[in-house]
Amino acid sequence: MATHHPETPLVSAVPLDVDGLQPLNSTDQKEALPNIRLLLVDDDPAFRADAAKILAAAAFTVDLASSGAEALEAVKQHIPDIILLDSVMKGINGFQACRLLKTDPALVDVPIIMSIDAHNSHVIQQTFAAGATDFILKPIEYPAFIQHLYFVIRAAQNTAELRKNRQHLATLTALTAAQRVARLGYWTWYIKTQQFQISAHLASLCGINLEQFDGTLDGFIQLVHPNDRQVVKNTI
């Protein structure tokens, strides 16, 4: 179970003005990306409290974790839309936690932004090698960072949708190819509505004109050779 911290913010319906951060009265971002859940992972209590307050004011729902181990437990409770992960922590550090998080199939499309303390090329290389989507330097300039979060989340969602569409298309293409090779088709009979659907390939194999087919079982039976109709009825 993830540990609940007393500094966990309550997300208000009206965004707050925190340390110069202007209230987000515009609904453009919220309408485009409603109910954004962010997992904030950092072992610095002061940073967690400040960052959570600011992000909550920007209409994010913020979950907190104080270590890499807590982060691994937190994602079992709620799948976040994005993760802000500190690179340097005791125990499981940010790089190790990032690698472990990316092994979870449920998190494959969840972007991870690593927070680092210095603009060091080696650290940046480690960040991307661990599977992080991007990095942010501390101290964080929140107004610009929040806009960047919106961009990263939207890009991740678009990429996930594209991947799913490609997988679906590949599945349909493979199924169609297999049916053609095996010279197979399929039919579906909806007993409650008495609708009888046949695939285009089955119609082609059987010489059925789909435009003239009335979509009923009786209509299908009438297309079968008279000598075979009883056999088909018994089979169905």
C-alpha positions as CSV (number, residue, x, y, z in Angstrom):
1,M,0.0,0.0,0.0
2,A,1.2,3.5,-0.8
3,T,1.9,5.7,2.2
4,H,-0.4,8.7,2.6
5,H,1.4,11.9,3.6
6,P,-0.2,14.7,5.6
7,E,0.9,17.3,3.0
8,T,-1.3,15.6,0.3
9,P,-3.1,18.6,-1.2
10,L,-6.9,18.9,-1.6
11,V,-7.6,19.9,-5.1
12,S,-10.1,22.8,-5.1
13,A,-12.6,23.4,-7.8
14,V,-11.2,27.0,-8.3
15,P,-7.5,27.1,-9.0
16,L,-5.4,29.1,-6.5
17,D,-2.9,31.9,-7.0
18,V,0.3,30.5,-5.5
19,D,3.4,32.6,-5.3
20,G,2.7,34.6,-8.4
21,L,1.1,31.8,-10.4
22,Q,-1.9,33.3,-12.0
23,P,-5.3,31.5,-11.6
24,L,-6.1,29.3,-14.6
25,N,-9.4,30.9,-15.4
26,S,-9.2,29.8,-19.0
27,T,-10.9,26.5,-19.6
28,D,-8.9,25.7,-22.8
29,Q,-6.3,23.4,-21.2
30,K,-8.9,21.8,-18.8
31,E,-11.3,21.0,-21.6
32,A,-8.5,19.5,-23.7
33,L,-7.0,17.5,-20.9
34,P,-9.6,17.0,-18.1
35,N,-8.8,15.4,-14.7
36,I,-5.0,15.1,-15.1
37,R,-3.4,12.9,-12.5
38,L,0.2,13.5,-11.7
39,L,2.4,11.3,-9.5
40,L,5.1,13.5,-7.7
41,V,8.0,11.4,-6.5
42,D,10.6,13.3,-4.4
43,D,12.3,12.6,-1.0
44,D,12.5,16.3,-0.1
45,P,9.4,17.0,2.0
46,A,9.6,20.8,1.4
47,F,9.8,20.4,-2.3
48,R,6.9,17.9,-2.3
49,A,4.7,20.2,-0.4
50,D,5.5,23.3,-2.5
51,A,5.3,21.5,-5.8
52,A,2.1,19.7,-4.9
53,K,0.5,23.0,-3.9
54,I,1.4,24.7,-7.1
55,L,0.4,21.8,-9.3
56,A,-2.9,21.5,-7.5
57,A,-3.5,25.2,-8.1
58,A,-3.0,24.4,-11.8
59,A,-5.9,21.9,-11.6
60,F,-3.7,18.7,-11.4
61,T,-4.8,15.9,-9.2
62,V,-1.5,15.2,-7.3
63,D,-0.5,11.9,-5.8
64,L,2.7,11.9,-3.6
65,A,5.5,9.4,-3.1
66,S,8.7,10.1,-1.0
67,S,10.8,7.3,-2.6
68,G,11.1,5.1,-5.6
69,A,9.6,2.2,-3.6
70,E,6.6,4.3,-2.7
71,A,6.2,5.2,-6.4
72,L,6.1,1.6,-7.4
73,E,3.3,1.0,-4.9
74,A,1.4,4.2,-5.8
75,V,0.9,3.3,-9.4
76,K,-0.8,0.1,-8.3
77,Q,-3.5,2.2,-6.7
78,H,-3.9,4.8,-9.5
79,I,-2.4,5.0,-13.0
80,P,-1.2,8.6,-13.4
81,D,-1.3,10.6,-16.6
82,I,2.3,11.7,-16.0
83,I,5.1,11.2,-13.4
84,L,7.5,13.8,-12.1
85,L,10.4,11.8,-10.7
86,D,13.4,13.0,-8.7
87,S,16.7,11.6,-10.0
88,V,18.5,11.5,-6.6
89,M,16.8,9.7,-3.8
90,K,17.8,7.2,-1.1
91,G,17.2,3.5,-1.7
92,I,15.8,3.1,-5.2
93,N,17.0,6.2,-7.0
94,G,15.1,7.9,-9.8
95,F,16.9,6.2,-12.6
96,Q,16.3,2.7,-11.1
97,A,12.6,3.6,-10.3
98,C,12.1,4.9,-13.9
99,R,13.4,1.6,-15.3
100,L,11.1,-0.4,-13.0
101,L,8.1,1.7,-13.8
102,K,8.6,1.3,-17.5
103,T,8.5,-2.5,-17.1
104,D,4.8,-2.2,-16.1
105,P,2.6,-2.7,-19.3
106,A,0.0,-0.3,-17.7
107,L,2.6,2.5,-17.7
108,V,3.9,2.0,-21.2
109,D,2.2,5.2,-22.4
110,V,2.7,7.3,-19.2
111,P,5.4,9.9,-19.7
112,I,8.0,10.3,-17.0
113,I,9.8,13.6,-16.5
114,M,13.0,13.4,-14.4
115,S,13.9,16.4,-12.1
116,I,17.7,16.9,-11.9
117,D,19.8,19.3,-10.0
118,A,22.4,20.2,-12.6
119,H,22.7,20.5,-16.3
120,N,25.2,17.7,-16.6
121,S,25.4,15.8,-19.9
122,H,26.1,12.5,-18.1
123,V,23.1,12.8,-15.9
124,I,20.9,13.8,-18.9
125,Q,22.2,10.7,-20.7
126,Q,21.3,8.5,-17.7
127,T,17.9,10.1,-17.7
128,F,17.0,9.1,-21.2
129,A,18.8,5.7,-20.9
130,A,16.5,4.9,-18.0
131,G,13.4,5.5,-20.2
132,A,12.4,9.0,-19.1
133,T,10.5,11.1,-21.6
134,D,12.1,14.4,-20.6
135,F,13.9,16.2,-17.8
136,I,13.5,19.4,-15.9
137,L,16.2,21.4,-13.9
138,K,15.7,22.4,-10.3
139,P,14.7,24.9,-9.2
140,I,11.6,24.6,-11.4
141,E,10.1,27.6,-13.1
142,Y,6.5,26.5,-12.7
143,P,4.5,28.7,-15.1
144,A,6.5,27.4,-18.1
145,F,6.9,23.9,-16.7
146,I,3.1,23.5,-16.3
147,Q,2.5,24.5,-19.9
148,H,5.2,21.9,-20.9
149,L,3.4,19.3,-18.8
150,Y,0.2,19.9,-20.9
151,F,2.2,19.5,-24.1
152,V,4.0,16.3,-23.0
153,I,0.7,14.7,-21.8
154,R,-1.1,15.6,-25.0
155,A,1.8,14.2,-27.1
156,A,1.8,11.0,-25.1
157,Q,-2.0,10.5,-25.5
158,N,-1.7,11.1,-29.3
159,T,1.1,8.6,-29.6
160,A,-0.8,6.0,-27.5
161,E,-3.9,6.5,-29.7
162,L,-1.8,6.1,-32.9
163,R,-0.1,2.9,-31.6
164,K,-3.5,1.4,-30.6
165,N,-4.9,2.2,-34.0
166,R,-1.9,0.6,-35.8
167,Q,-2.3,-2.5,-33.6
168,H,-6.0,-2.7,-34.4
169,L,-5.3,-2.3,-38.1
170,A,-2.6,-4.9,-38.0
171,T,-4.9,-7.4,-36.3
172,L,-7.7,-6.8,-38.8
173,T,-5.2,-7.1,-41.7
174,A,-3.8,-10.4,-40.3
175,L,-7.3,-11.8,-39.8
176,T,-8.4,-10.9,-43.3
177,A,-5.2,-12.4,-44.8
178,A,-5.6,-15.6,-42.7
179,Q,-9.2,-16.0,-43.9
180,R,-8.2,-15.5,-47.5
181,V,-5.4,-18.1,-47.3
182,A,-7.6,-20.6,-45.6
183,R,-10.6,-19.6,-47.8
184,L,-12.6,-18.9,-44.7
185,G,-15.3,-16.5,-43.8
186,Y,-17.6,-16.0,-40.8
187,W,-21.2,-15.4,-39.9
188,T,-22.9,-14.1,-36.8
189,W,-26.5,-14.9,-35.8
190,Y,-28.1,-12.5,-33.2
191,I,-30.9,-14.7,-31.8
192,K,-32.7,-11.9,-30.0
193,T,-33.0,-9.7,-33.0
194,Q,-32.9,-12.5,-35.6
195,Q,-30.3,-10.6,-37.5
196,F,-27.8,-12.8,-39.5
197,Q,-24.6,-11.1,-40.6
198,I,-22.0,-12.6,-42.9
199,S,-18.6,-11.4,-43.7
200,A,-17.7,-9.9,-47.0
201,H,-15.2,-12.7,-47.6
202,L,-17.9,-15.4,-46.9
203,A,-20.2,-13.6,-49.2
204,S,-17.6,-13.6,-51.9
205,L,-16.8,-17.3,-51.4
206,C,-20.5,-18.2,-51.6
207,G,-21.3,-15.9,-54.4
208,I,-23.8,-13.8,-52.3
209,N,-24.7,-10.3,-53.2
210,L,-24.7,-8.4,-49.9
211,E,-26.9,-5.7,-51.4
212,Q,-29.6,-8.2,-52.0
213,F,-29.2,-10.1,-48.8
214,D,-31.9,-9.2,-46.2
215,G,-29.8,-10.0,-43.2
216,T,-32.0,-12.7,-41.7
217,L,-31.4,-16.4,-41.1
218,D,-34.3,-17.4,-43.4
219,G,-32.8,-15.2,-46.0
220,F,-29.4,-16.9,-45.6
221,I,-31.1,-20.4,-45.8
222,Q,-32.7,-19.5,-49.0
223,L,-29.3,-18.8,-50.5
224,V,-28.2,-22.4,-49.7
225,H,-28.8,-25.2,-52.3
226,P,-32.2,-26.8,-51.6
227,N,-30.5,-30.2,-51.1
228,D,-28.3,-28.8,-48.4
229,R,-30.7,-26.5,-46.5
230,Q,-31.7,-29.0,-43.8
231,V,-28.1,-29.9,-43.1
232,V,-27.3,-26.2,-42.7
233,K,-30.3,-25.7,-40.4
234,N,-29.3,-28.6,-38.2
235,T,-25.7,-27.3,-38.0
236,I,-26.8,-23.9,-37.0
